[in-house]
Amino acid sequence: MFVDEAEEDEHTVSQKYGCLVKGVCCVVQRQFVRGMQYLIVPLIMLDGIIAYDIVDGPLDSECLFKFIKDHVMPFMNPCPGPCSMLIMDNCRKMKIVSVVQIYGMSALI
């Protein structure tokens, strides 16, 4: 089971680099746009996306903890069974030790 986050905001469509004829520089001028930021946190398994949460604004540790408690833990099984391992990318937003202690997860990477 994998948990990762992706975001969408007004800057997502902006690109810093592009392709042109050799020797010609890419020059783009844009105004700074401050818009809404949406973040999706999916629970991904080999079968596809099992659960997800869409957050308005940045994801903090409380939102991530709630997502794991409400959407991930119901699918977790004891080790060494299926769905017994949760893999998370960039887990700085949350204390992994607290998740293991509170919910008794058998494996967390």
Beta strands, then each sheet from edge to edge (+ up, - down):
strand 1: 2-3
strand 2: 6-8
strand 3: 38-45
strand 4: 48-56
strand 5: 85-88
strand 6: 107-108
sheet 1: 2+ 3- 1+ 5+ 6+
sheet 2: 2+ 3- 4+
end
